């Protein structure tokens, strides 16, 4: 799982190779405040816990990519981050027979769903901290 250090980018473990040792994160990436917060939360969690947490392509799961469905099926655990109560990320996973281990709805966390791609970094950090405290840190124990 070694990452080259000479690159300017933070390289991550390859999902397909390392899924069994990772908490894989699905985010709906909805085109609204809450969807974009969810995506940013997934990005931050991945970058904060690079050897334990990895966001993976939910669109590929929805499109039926066997490689990506298998990544979620093999994962150590699955987090679904949904922007709003429609819970698209969780539904896509369940339609493929994948039960999320932990689910969250950003719109239930004190954030209004607004027709904007802008968001407050404080909301991102607060929700990332909640997922980390409620699930990731406990899961590591
Ligand atoms: S869960 Fe809500 S925000 Fe996310 S893609 Fe579905 S409708 Fe959009």
Backbone and ligand atoms as CSV (ligand in chain L), in Angstrom:
chain,resi,resn,atom,element,x,y,z
A,1,UNK,N,N,0.824,-1.201,0.000
A,1,UNK,CA,C,0.000,0.000,0.000
A,1,UNK,C,C,0.865,1.261,0.000
A,2,UNK,N,N,2.144,1.094,-0.353
A,2,UNK,CA,C,3.051,2.239,-0.327
A,2,UNK,C,C,2.701,3.240,-1.413
A,3,UNK,N,N,2.846,4.520,-1.084
A,3,UNK,CA,C,2.569,5.568,-2.042
A,3,UNK,C,C,3.865,6.271,-2.397
A,4,UNK,N,N,4.091,6.511,-3.699
A,4,UNK,CA,C,5.293,7.251,-4.072
A,4,UNK,C,C,5.292,8.611,-3.406
A,5,UNK,N,N,6.440,9.046,-2.884
A,5,UNK,CA,C,6.490,10.319,-2.183
A,5,UNK,C,C,6.958,11.453,-3.080
A,6,UNK,N,N,7.377,11.105,-4.297
A,6,UNK,CA,C,7.951,12.123,-5.161
A,6,UNK,C,C,6.887,12.911,-5.921
A,7,UNK,N,N,5.628,12.506,-5.794
A,7,UNK,CA,C,4.585,13.197,-6.537
A,7,UNK,C,C,4.003,14.336,-5.725
A,8,UNK,N,N,3.461,15.325,-6.405
A,8,UNK,CA,C,2.817,16.437,-5.707
A,8,UNK,C,C,1.416,16.049,-5.250
A,9,UNK,N,N,0.938,14.913,-5.727
A,9,UNK,CA,C,-0.390,14.444,-5.331
A,9,UNK,C,C,-0.293,13.407,-4.228
A,10,UNK,N,N,-1.324,13.385,-3.383
A,10,UNK,CA,C,-1.409,12.335,-2.361
A,10,UNK,C,C,-2.017,11.107,-3.018
A,11,UNK,N,N,-1.194,10.144,-3.348
A,11,UNK,CA,C,-1.710,8.939,-3.991
A,11,UNK,C,C,-2.353,8.029,-2.951
A,12,UNK,N,N,-3.408,7.363,-3.352
A,12,UNK,CA,C,-4.215,6.556,-2.435
A,12,UNK,C,C,-4.084,5.086,-2.774
A,13,UNK,N,N,-4.421,4.207,-1.809
A,13,UNK,CA,C,-4.441,2.776,-2.135
A,13,UNK,C,C,-5.429,2.513,-3.263
A,14,UNK,N,N,-5.078,1.585,-4.143
A,14,UNK,CA,C,-5.973,1.251,-5.252
A,14,UNK,C,C,-7.181,0.503,-4.696
A,15,UNK,N,N,-8.375,1.017,-4.988
A,15,UNK,CA,C,-9.602,0.429,-4.415
A,15,UNK,C,C,-9.691,-1.067,-4.673
A,16,UNK,N,N,-9.477,-1.453,-5.910
A,16,UNK,CA,C,-9.722,-2.850,-6.278
A,16,UNK,C,C,-8.728,-3.786,-5.606
A,17,UNK,N,N,-7.529,-3.310,-5.340
A,17,UNK,CA,C,-6.484,-4.159,-4.755
A,17,UNK,C,C,-6.600,-4.232,-3.236
A,18,UNK,N,N,-7.048,-3.140,-2.619
A,18,UNK,CA,C,-6.973,-3.029,-1.156
A,18,UNK,C,C,-8.328,-2.959,-0.464
A,19,UNK,N,N,-9.422,-3.198,-1.170
A,19,UNK,CA,C,-10.757,-3.007,-0.599
A,19,UNK,C,C,-10.951,-3.770,0.710
A,20,UNK,N,N,-10.405,-4.984,0.784
A,20,UNK,CA,C,-10.653,-5.809,1.975
A,20,UNK,C,C,-10.125,-5.177,3.262
A,21,UNK,N,N,-9.148,-4.299,3.119
A,21,UNK,CA,C,-8.585,-3.655,4.301
A,21,UNK,C,C,-9.078,-2.236,4.507
A,22,UNK,N,N,-10.034,-1.819,3.712
A,22,UNK,CA,C,-10.456,-0.418,3.738
A,22,UNK,C,C,-11.932,-0.253,4.069
A,23,UNK,N,N,-12.245,0.885,4.695
A,23,UNK,CA,C,-13.631,1.344,4.793
A,23,UNK,C,C,-13.888,2.127,3.510
A,24,UNK,N,N,-14.787,1.611,2.682
A,24,UNK,CA,C,-15.052,2.256,1.393
A,24,UNK,C,C,-16.245,3.212,1.540
A,25,UNK,N,N,-16.103,4.405,0.985
A,25,UNK,CA,C,-17.113,5.456,1.148
A,25,UNK,C,C,-17.801,5.740,-0.177
A,26,UNK,N,N,-19.130,5.766,-0.137
A,26,UNK,CA,C,-19.940,6.165,-1.289
A,26,UNK,C,C,-20.616,7.483,-0.970
A,27,UNK,N,N,-20.553,8.417,-1.885
A,27,UNK,CA,C,-21.253,9.682,-1.698
A,27,UNK,C,C,-22.091,9.974,-2.935
A,28,UNK,N,N,-23.276,10.556,-2.711
A,28,UNK,CA,C,-24.172,10.787,-3.850
A,28,UNK,C,C,-23.644,11.875,-4.768
A,29,UNK,N,N,-22.812,12.786,-4.243
A,29,UNK,CA,C,-22.276,13.898,-5.032
A,29,UNK,C,C,-23.397,14.697,-5.698
A,30,UNK,N,N,-24.505,14.856,-4.981
A,30,UNK,CA,C,-25.649,15.589,-5.529
A,30,UNK,C,C,-25.307,17.037,-5.851
A,31,UNK,N,N,-26.015,17.589,-6.859
A,31,UNK,CA,C,-25.736,18.950,-7.341
A,31,UNK,C,C,-26.493,19.984,-6.513
A,32,UNK,N,N,-26.190,19.990,-5.246
A,32,UNK,CA,C,-26.829,20.916,-4.307
A,32,UNK,C,C,-25.866,21.120,-3.144
A,33,UNK,N,N,-26.202,22.030,-2.259
A,33,UNK,CA,C,-25.334,22.287,-1.102
A,33,UNK,C,C,-25.019,20.993,-0.357
A,34,UNK,N,N,-26.049,20.243,-0.015
A,34,UNK,CA,C,-25.839,19.046,0.814
A,34,UNK,C,C,-25.084,17.937,0.079
A,35,UNK,N,N,-25.349,17.803,-1.221
A,35,UNK,CA,C,-24.628,16.803,-2.010
A,35,UNK,C,C,-23.151,17.126,-2.110
A,36,UNK,N,N,-22.839,18.399,-2.281
A,36,UNK,CA,C,-21.439,18.803,-2.395
A,36,UNK,C,C,-20.726,18.720,-1.047
A,37,UNK,N,N,-21.455,18.999,0.034
A,37,UNK,CA,C,-20.876,18.810,1.373
A,37,UNK,C,C,-20.519,17.337,1.559
A,38,UNK,N,N,-21.438,16.462,1.181
A,38,UNK,CA,C,-21.182,15.028,1.321
A,38,UNK,C,C,-19.943,14.595,0.559
A,39,UNK,N,N,-19.779,15.114,-0.641
A,39,UNK,CA,C,-18.607,14.754,-1.441
A,39,UNK,C,C,-17.327,15.256,-0.773
A,40,UNK,N,N,-17.389,16.466,-0.268
A,40,UNK,CA,C,-16.205,17.038,0.383
A,40,UNK,C,C,-15.878,16.282,1.673
A,41,UNK,N,N,-16.905,15.853,2.391
A,41,UNK,CA,C,-16.684,15.044,3.601
A,41,UNK,C,C,-15.973,13.743,3.223
A,42,UNK,N,N,-16.433,13.098,2.170
A,42,UNK,CA,C,-15.798,11.846,1.730
A,42,UNK,C,C,-14.349,12.085,1.337
A,43,UNK,N,N,-14.092,13.202,0.681
A,43,UNK,CA,C,-12.723,13.542,0.269
A,43,UNK,C,C,-11.821,13.757,1.492
A,44,UNK,N,N,-12.336,14.494,2.467
A,44,UNK,CA,C,-11.540,14.782,3.664
A,44,UNK,C,C,-11.267,13.509,4.460
A,45,UNK,N,N,-12.283,12.668,4.621
A,45,UNK,CA,C,-12.073,11.418,5.367
A,45,UNK,C,C,-11.030,10.549,4.673
A,46,UNK,N,N,-11.092,10.498,3.355
A,46,UNK,CA,C,-10.121,9.704,2.593
A,46,UNK,C,C,-8.714,10.245,2.782
A,47,UNK,N,N,-8.585,11.560,2.757
A,47,UNK,CA,C,-7.262,12.163,2.876
A,47,UNK,C,C,-6.736,12.142,4.319
A,48,UNK,N,N,-7.655,12.104,5.288
A,48,UNK,CA,C,-7.246,12.075,6.694
A,48,UNK,C,C,-6.825,10.675,7.131
A,49,UNK,N,N,-7.510,9.677,6.596
A,49,UNK,CA,C,-7.225,8.273,6.974
A,49,UNK,C,C,-6.852,7.474,5.713
A,50,UNK,N,N,-5.734,7.826,5.053
A,50,UNK,CA,C,-5.460,7.244,3.733
A,50,UNK,C,C,-5.221,5.738,3.731
A,51,UNK,N,N,-4.856,5.173,4.879
A,51,UNK,CA,C,-4.636,3.731,4.920
A,51,UNK,C,C,-5.861,2.966,5.399
A,52,UNK,N,N,-6.936,3.698,5.728
A,52,UNK,CA,C,-8.110,3.038,6.299
A,52,UNK,C,C,-9.407,3.370,5.577
A,53,UNK,N,N,-9.471,4.552,4.980
A,53,UNK,CA,C,-10.726,5.018,4.382
A,53,UNK,C,C,-10.472,5.429,2.940
A,54,UNK,N,N,-11.408,5.066,2.070
A,54,UNK,CA,C,-11.218,5.399,0.648
A,54,UNK,C,C,-12.573,5.611,0.006
A,55,UNK,N,N,-12.792,6.797,-0.544
A,55,UNK,CA,C,-14.014,6.966,-1.323
A,55,UNK,C,C,-13.851,6.245,-2.655
A,56,UNK,N,N,-14.942,5.704,-3.142
A,56,UNK,CA,C,-14.899,4.946,-4.391
A,56,UNK,C,C,-16.064,5.383,-5.269
A,57,UNK,N,N,-15.999,5.040,-6.553
A,57,UNK,CA,C,-16.920,5.577,-7.561
A,57,UNK,C,C,-18.321,4.966,-7.460
A,58,UNK,N,N,-19.240,5.713,-6.885
A,58,UNK,CA,C,-20.613,5.215,-6.780
A,58,UNK,C,C,-21.297,5.183,-8.147
A,59,UNK,N,N,-20.970,6.115,-9.021
A,59,UNK,CA,C,-21.586,6.105,-10.357
A,59,UNK,C,C,-21.256,4.812,-11.090
A,60,UNK,N,N,-20.042,4.308,-10.884
A,60,UNK,CA,C,-19.658,3.055,-11.532
A,60,UNK,C,C,-20.482,1.887,-10.991
A,61,UNK,N,N,-20.786,1.939,-9.686
A,61,UNK,CA,C,-21.652,0.907,-9.100
A,61,UNK,C,C,-23.031,0.986,-9.741
A,62,UNK,N,N,-23.563,2.198,-9.846
A,62,UNK,CA,C,-24.895,2.388,-10.448
A,62,UNK,C,C,-24.906,1.928,-11.895
A,63,UNK,N,N,-23.782,2.114,-12.582
A,63,UNK,CA,C,-23.684,1.728,-13.996
A,63,UNK,C,C,-23.462,0.228,-14.163
A,64,UNK,N,N,-23.297,-0.478,-13.064
A,64,UNK,CA,C,-23.175,-1.931,-13.125
A,64,UNK,C,C,-21.767,-2.446,-13.323
A,65,UNK,N,N,-20.771,-1.629,-13.085
A,65,UNK,CA,C,-19.389,-2.098,-13.218
A,65,UNK,C,C,-19.112,-3.176,-12.176
A,66,UNK,N,N,-18.828,-4.392,-12.652
A,66,UNK,CA,C,-18.584,-5.498,-11.719
A,66,UNK,C,C,-17.381,-5.204,-10.826
A,67,UNK,N,N,-16.369,-4.602,-11.386
A,67,UNK,CA,C,-15.174,-4.269,-10.596
A,67,UNK,C,C,-15.554,-3.409,-9.394
A,68,UNK,N,N,-16.389,-2.399,-9.628
A,68,UNK,CA,C,-16.728,-1.479,-8.549
A,68,UNK,C,C,-17.738,-2.084,-7.567
A,69,UNK,N,N,-18.670,-2.871,-8.081
A,69,UNK,CA,C,-19.593,-3.569,-7.176
A,69,UNK,C,C,-18.794,-4.499,-6.260
A,70,UNK,N,N,-17.826,-5.187,-6.824
A,70,UNK,CA,C,-17.006,-6.109,-6.032
A,70,UNK,C,C,-16.180,-5.368,-4.981
A,71,UNK,N,N,-15.719,-4.162,-5.304
A,71,UNK,CA,C,-14.961,-3.377,-4.322
A,71,UNK,C,C,-15.821,-3.145,-3.087
A,72,UNK,N,N,-17.060,-2.738,-3.291
A,72,UNK,CA,C,-17.949,-2.479,-2.155
A,72,UNK,C,C,-18.311,-3.777,-1.434
A,73,UNK,N,N,-18.468,-4.858,-2.178
A,73,UNK,CA,C,-18.815,-6.130,-1.535
A,73,UNK,C,C,-17.663,-6.665,-0.695
A,74,UNK,N,N,-16.447,-6.420,-1.148
A,74,UNK,CA,C,-15.266,-6.947,-0.443
A,74,UNK,C,C,-14.824,-6.048,0.704
A,75,UNK,N,N,-15.310,-4.807,0.722
A,75,UNK,CA,C,-14.804,-3.809,1.667
A,75,UNK,C,C,-14.921,-4.272,3.109
A,76,UNK,N,N,-14.018,-3.768,3.919
A,76,UNK,CA,C,-14.050,-4.048,5.362
A,76,UNK,C,C,-15.339,-3.497,5.949
A,77,UNK,N,N,-15.756,-2.336,5.482
A,77,UNK,CA,C,-17.025,-1.712,5.870
A,77,UNK,C,C,-17.369,-0.687,4.801
A,78,UNK,N,N,-18.635,-0.285,4.780
A,78,UNK,CA,C,-19.097,0.674,3.769
A,78,UNK,C,C,-19.809,1.833,4.453
A,79,UNK,N,N,-19.402,3.042,4.115
A,79,UNK,CA,C,-20.084,4.257,4.581
A,79,UNK,C,C,-20.834,4.847,3.403
A,80,UNK,N,N,-22.117,5.185,3.610
A,80,UNK,CA,C,-22.899,5.862,2.578
A,80,UNK,C,C,-23.202,7.282,3.062
A,81,UNK,N,N,-22.771,8.277,2.299
A,81,UNK,CA,C,-23.035,9.679,2.631
A,81,UNK,C,C,-24.066,10.202,1.639
A,82,UNK,N,N,-25.257,10.480,2.173
A,82,UNK,CA,C,-26.367,10.956,1.351
A,82,UNK,C,C,-26.561,12.453,1.573
A,83,UNK,N,N,-26.806,13.180,0.485
A,83,UNK,CA,C,-27.054,14.606,0.637
A,83,UNK,C,C,-28.371,14.884,1.338
A,84,UNK,N,N,-29.431,14.247,0.874
A,84,UNK,CA,C,-30.761,14.531,1.427
A,84,UNK,C,C,-31.514,13.232,1.700
A,85,UNK,N,N,-32.760,13.398,2.120
A,85,UNK,CA,C,-33.569,12.264,2.560
A,85,UNK,C,C,-33.917,11.298,1.426
A,86,UNK,N,N,-33.678,11.628,0.188
A,86,UNK,CA,C,-33.890,10.668,-0.902
A,86,UNK,C,C,-32.871,9.523,-0.831
A,87,UNK,N,N,-31.762,9.774,-0.165
A,87,UNK,CA,C,-30.770,8.734,0.137
A,87,UNK,C,C,-30.301,7.952,-1.092
A,88,UNK,N,N,-29.937,8.681,-2.113
A,88,UNK,CA,C,-29.546,8.044,-3.375
A,88,UNK,C,C,-28.327,7.133,-3.232
A,89,UNK,N,N,-27.351,7.540,-2.454
A,89,UNK,CA,C,-26.152,6.699,-2.311
A,89,UNK,C,C,-26.522,5.357,-1.679
A,90,UNK,N,N,-27.294,5.406,-0.607
A,90,UNK,CA,C,-27.698,4.160,0.063
A,90,UNK,C,C,-28.545,3.294,-0.860
A,91,UNK,N,N,-29.426,3.925,-1.623
A,91,UNK,CA,C,-30.308,3.145,-2.514
A,91,UNK,C,C,-29.529,2.462,-3.631
A,92,UNK,N,N,-28.575,3.172,-4.209
A,92,UNK,CA,C,-27.757,2.563,-5.271
A,92,UNK,C,C,-27.045,1.333,-4.730
A,93,UNK,N,N,-26.477,1.467,-3.529
A,93,UNK,CA,C,-25.770,0.334,-2.943
A,93,UNK,C,C,-26.722,-0.833,-2.688
A,94,UNK,N,N,-27.859,-0.539,-2.075
A,94,UNK,CA,C,-28.805,-1.625,-1.731
A,94,UNK,C,C,-29.330,-2.313,-2.987
A,95,UNK,N,N,-29.513,-1.540,-4.053
A,95,UNK,CA,C,-29.974,-2.156,-5.307
A,95,UNK,C,C,-28.976,-3.176,-5.834
A,96,UNK,N,N,-27.725,-3.024,-5.418
A,96,UNK,CA,C,-26.685,-3.989,-5.839
A,96,UNK,C,C,-26.410,-5.009,-4.739
A,97,UNK,N,N,-27.260,-5.036,-3.735
A,97,UNK,CA,C,-27.107,-6.018,-2.670
A,97,UNK,C,C,-26.058,-5.664,-1.643
A,98,UNK,N,N,-25.692,-4.390,-1.569
A,98,UNK,CA,C,-24.656,-3.951,-0.622
A,98,UNK,C,C,-25.321,-3.147,0.497
A,99,UNK,N,N,-25.262,-3.646,1.713
A,99,UNK,CA,C,-25.851,-2.948,2.853
A,99,UNK,C,C,-24.802,-2.040,3.485
A,100,UNK,N,N,-25.022,-0.722,3.507
A,100,UNK,CA,C,-24.043,0.162,4.153
A,100,UNK,C,C,-23.890,-0.190,5.630
A,101,UNK,N,N,-22.667,-0.128,6.110
A,101,UNK,CA,C,-22.406,-0.374,7.528
A,101,UNK,C,C,-22.776,0.860,8.346
A,102,UNK,N,N,-22.593,2.023,7.741
A,102,UNK,CA,C,-22.889,3.308,8.405
A,102,UNK,C,C,-23.469,4.234,7.341
A,103,UNK,N,N,-24.574,4.916,7.688
A,103,UNK,CA,C,-25.215,5.841,6.746
A,103,UNK,C,C,-25.415,7.189,7.413
A,104,UNK,N,N,-25.363,8.239,6.611
A,104,UNK,CA,C,-25.639,9.574,7.133
A,104,UNK,C,C,-26.348,10.381,6.046
A,105,UNK,N,N,-27.201,11.311,6.507
A,105,UNK,CA,C,-27.914,12.220,5.603
A,105,UNK,C,C,-27.510,13.644,5.991
A,106,UNK,N,N,-26.821,14.322,5.112
A,106,UNK,CA,C,-26.297,15.658,5.426
A,106,UNK,C,C,-27.432,16.617,5.792
A,107,UNK,N,N,-28.551,16.518,5.100
A,107,UNK,CA,C,-29.670,17.439,5.340
A,107,UNK,C,C,-30.302,17.249,6.720
A,108,UNK,N,N,-29.974,16.165,7.391
A,108,UNK,CA,C,-30.466,15.947,8.764
A,108,UNK,C,C,-29.448,16.409,9.804
A,109,UNK,N,N,-28.367,16.978,9.330
A,109,UNK,CA,C,-27.275,17.380,10.232
A,109,UNK,C,C,-27.185,18.898,10.363
A,110,UNK,N,N,-28.330,19.554,10.281
A,110,UNK,CA,C,-28.363,20.997,10.487
A,110,UNK,C,C,-27.924,21.811,9.286
A,111,UNK,N,N,-28.019,21.212,8.100
A,111,UNK,CA,C,-27.661,21.926,6.870
A,111,UNK,C,C,-28.881,21.945,5.951
A,112,UNK,N,N,-29.240,23.114,5.431
A,112,UNK,CA,C,-30.358,23.209,4.494
A,112,UNK,C,C,-29.921,22.770,3.103
A,113,UNK,N,N,-30.813,22.063,2.419
A,113,UNK,CA,C,-30.554,21.722,1.009
A,113,UNK,C,C,-30.879,22.940,0.161
A,114,UNK,N,N,-29.871,23.528,-0.425
A,114,UNK,CA,C,-30.037,24.741,-1.221
A,114,UNK,C,C,-29.555,24.485,-2.654
A,115,UNK,N,N,-30.136,25.216,-3.613
A,115,UNK,CA,C,-29.697,25.059,-5.007
A,115,UNK,C,C,-28.402,25.823,-5.264
A,116,UNK,N,N,-27.355,25.344,-4.664
A,116,UNK,CA,C,-26.038,25.962,-4.827
A,116,UNK,C,C,-24.968,24.898,-4.713
A,117,UNK,N,N,-23.829,25.159,-5.308
A,117,UNK,CA,C,-22.684,24.260,-5.154
A,117,UNK,C,C,-21.729,24.776,-4.094
A,118,UNK,N,N,-22.090,25.886,-3.479
A,118,UNK,CA,C,-21.261,26.462,-2.423
A,118,UNK,C,C,-21.648,25.863,-1.074
A,119,UNK,N,N,-20.708,25.842,-0.182
A,119,UNK,CA,C,-21.000,25.297,1.147
A,119,UNK,C,C,-20.036,25.870,2.160
A,120,UNK,N,N,-20.364,25.616,3.414
A,120,UNK,CA,C,-19.591,26.129,4.528
A,120,UNK,C,C,-18.585,25.065,4.979
A,121,UNK,N,N,-17.324,25.412,5.019
A,121,UNK,CA,C,-16.300,24.447,5.440
A,121,UNK,C,C,-16.537,23.948,6.868
A,122,UNK,N,N,-17.152,24.798,7.689
A,122,UNK,CA,C,-17.423,24.371,9.068
A,122,UNK,C,C,-18.403,23.195,9.089
A,123,UNK,N,N,-19.392,23.214,8.190
A,123,UNK,CA,C,-20.329,22.088,8.109
A,123,UNK,C,C,-19.605,20.826,7.669
A,124,UNK,N,N,-18.701,20.974,6.720
A,124,UNK,CA,C,-17.934,19.820,6.237
A,124,UNK,C,C,-17.138,19.208,7.393
A,125,UNK,N,N,-16.435,20.055,8.120
A,125,UNK,CA,C,-15.583,19.554,9.199
A,125,UNK,C,C,-16.411,18.922,10.309
A,126,UNK,N,N,-17.545,19.550,10.627
A,126,UNK,CA,C,-18.407,19.031,11.695
A,126,UNK,C,C,-18.940,17.641,11.327
A,127,UNK,N,N,-19.375,17.469,10.100
A,127,UNK,CA,C,-19.930,16.179,9.685
A,127,UNK,C,C,-18.821,15.130,9.535
A,128,UNK,N,N,-17.671,15.550,9.046
A,128,UNK,CA,C,-16.530,14.621,8.969
A,128,UNK,C,C,-16.137,14.156,10.372
A,129,UNK,N,N,-16.140,15.090,11.316
A,129,UNK,CA,C,-15.812,14.724,12.703
A,129,UNK,C,C,-16.840,13.752,13.278
A,130,UNK,N,N,-18.091,13.987,12.972
A,130,UNK,CA,C,-19.156,13.099,13.467
A,130,UNK,C,C,-18.956,11.669,12.946
A,131,UNK,N,N,-18.697,11.529,11.664
A,131,UNK,CA,C,-18.491,10.198,11.088
A,131,UNK,C,C,-17.235,9.551,11.677
A,132,UNK,N,N,-16.216,10.361,11.841
A,132,UNK,CA,C,-14.973,9.843,12.405
A,132,UNK,C,C,-15.185,9.344,13.830
A,133,UNK,N,N,-15.881,10.155,14.637
A,133,UNK,CA,C,-16.089,9.805,16.049
A,133,UNK,C,C,-17.059,8.640,16.203
A,134,UNK,N,N,-18.164,8.704,15.455
A,134,UNK,CA,C,-19.212,7.680,15.635
A,134,UNK,C,C,-18.839,6.340,15.015
A,135,UNK,N,N,-18.005,6.376,13.970
A,135,UNK,CA,C,-17.775,5.121,13.259
A,135,UNK,C,C,-16.305,4.782,13.020
A,136,UNK,N,N,-15.586,5.663,12.365
A,136,UNK,CA,C,-14.238,5.283,11.914
A,136,UNK,C,C,-13.316,4.957,13.078
A,137,UNK,N,N,-13.293,5.819,14.086
A,137,UNK,CA,C,-12.373,5.579,15.210
A,137,UNK,C,C,-12.774,4.336,15.985
A,138,UNK,N,N,-14.068,4.099,16.122
A,138,UNK,CA,C,-14.509,2.895,16.834
A,138,UNK,C,C,-14.188,1.655,16.006
A,139,UNK,N,N,-14.317,1.781,14.707
A,139,UNK,CA,C,-14.084,0.639,13.843
A,139,UNK,C,C,-12.630,0.214,13.870
A,140,UNK,N,N,-11.748,1.174,14.146
A,140,UNK,CA,C,-10.317,0.863,14.173
A,140,UNK,C,C,-9.941,0.066,15.413
A,141,UNK,N,N,-10.777,0.146,16.455
A,141,UNK,CA,C,-10.408,-0.464,17.735
A,141,UNK,C,C,-10.448,-1.991,17.654
L,1,LIG,S1,S,-29.491,12.066,-2.027
L,1,LIG,FE1,FE,-30.408,14.090,-2.436
L,1,LIG,S2,S,-28.625,15.429,-2.815
L,1,LIG,FE2,FE,-27.937,13.312,-3.086
L,1,LIG,S3,S,-28.164,12.853,-5.322
L,1,LIG,FE3,FE,-30.035,12.161,-4.238
L,1,LIG,S4,S,-31.447,13.924,-4.466
L,1,LIG,FE4,FE,-29.372,14.717,-4.844
